[in-house]
Amino acid sequence: MQPGPEESEISTLLDRYLIGLDDDELDDAWARGLFTKDALVEFPMSRHEGLEGLAGYHRDALTAFAATQHLGSPAAVALDGERATLRANLVSTHVHHPGAADEPLFQVGTLATGEARRAAEGWRLSSLTFRVLWSRGTPPRSQEPR
């Protein structure tokens, strides 16, 4: 069964988020085009609440790497009126800066879960949570377990 237009719009939000991490200028317009004002983004090592500062939060995290590539599966979307939930698998490859680690790559497989809400501008992500399922390589020093 093919997803309907709303499911496709919601799934595309996650696609745009992942592609944006690798290739876009992460600014306030990027964040507003994807997230609600009260959005929560949660990684195992940190989290950010609210639209204000969300682009900077992502820019700061990505400076730990020379490059990244985030590959996501199609999102499974479940609609419930003005809200929706989504789930997808994600493999992220992070390229260390020269000399920053013994191995050049840090890779992570995660389960991404989230919620979206219908807004005047269309659907927006209200939460994204990433749970690590496996990893390979050395995380940047600021992300190593304490």
N, C-alpha and C positions, 0 to 999 in steps of 0.2 A: 504494500500500500504506500503510495506516494504521500509525503507530508503536504499539508495544506499551506496556504500562503502565510498564515500566522506562525506556524511551526517553522517554516523556512526563514522567516524574518528573525525569529528568536535564535535559531541555529546560526544564522549569519552573523549575529552579534558576537558569538564566541569565535567564529572564524576571523572576523575583523579585529578582534582583540589580539588573537595570537599572531596574525600577520603584522599588526601594528607594533608589537613588541620587537619584531625583527627588522622592520623596514620603515616605519613612519616616524614623523616628528611627534613625540609624545608631549602634547600641550593640552591646555584646557579644552580646546575644541574637540580634540580626540576623545578626552574623557567624557565630555557632555554628549557626544554622539553615541556613546556606549552605555553609560551608567546613569542611574537615578541620583538625586542629590544626597540621599542617605545611604549610598551603596557601601557594602563591606566587601573587601578583597582580603582573603586569608590564605597565607602560605604557612608551612610548618614552622618557619623561622621568624615570621613577622606578619602583621596585619595592618590594614588602613581602613578607617571608617570615614565616609563622607566624600563628596565630590571635590571639595577644596583640598588641594595638595595631592590629589590622586595621581596626576600625571608626573609630578616631581618624585613621588614615592617610587613609581616604576622606573623613571630615568635613573634615579640614584641606585636602585638595585641592579640595573643593567650595566652600570659603569664598572662593576666587578669583572666584566668579561670583554674580550676583544670583539666577539660576535656571538650571536645566538641563532638557533633555529628551533621553532616550536611547531610540531606537527600534531594536529588533532584529528581524531576520528570524527565522523559525522555525529552530531549531538542527538541524543534521544530526548525529545521534548514532549512534555505532558501539559496540556492546557487545562486551566481551571478558571474560567471566566476572565477576569482582568489580570490574572496571575498565571505563571507557568513555572515549571521546574525543568531543569535540563541536566544531562549527564553525558560525559564524553571521556574518552581516553586520550592521553597526551604523552608524547615523547619529546623531551626538550634536550637539545644538545647545546652546551655552553663551551665556548672556546676561551681558554685562559689567555690572559696577557702573557707575552714571552717572559719566562722565568718565574711566573707566579705559582706554579705547581710542578710536580714531577711529571705528571701526565698532561698532555695538551688539552684533553677534553674532560668535561664533567657532564654526564648524562643522567637523566631522571625520567622514570616512567611514573605518571600520576593519574589518578582519577579526579577529574574536574566535575564538581557539582555546583549548581547555581539556581538562582531564581530570577525571574524577570517580571516586570510589571508594565502594563500598558500605560503610556503617558500621552500627553497631547501631541508630542512629536513622533509617537510610535512606540514600539516596545523598547525597553531599556533594561539592562542587567541591574538587579538590586543586590545580588550577592554572588560571589564566586569563591569557592573553597577548593584548594588543591591538596590532595592526600597522596603522599609518596608511596608507591608500591614497590619500587626498586630503584637503585642508583648504581652507577659505575663511575669510578674516578674520584678525584678529590674536590670537594666543594671549596669555594673561596674561603679564606680564613675567617671572614666575618660570619659564614654560615655553618662552620663546623660545630658539631654538638659540644656543649660545655659540660 
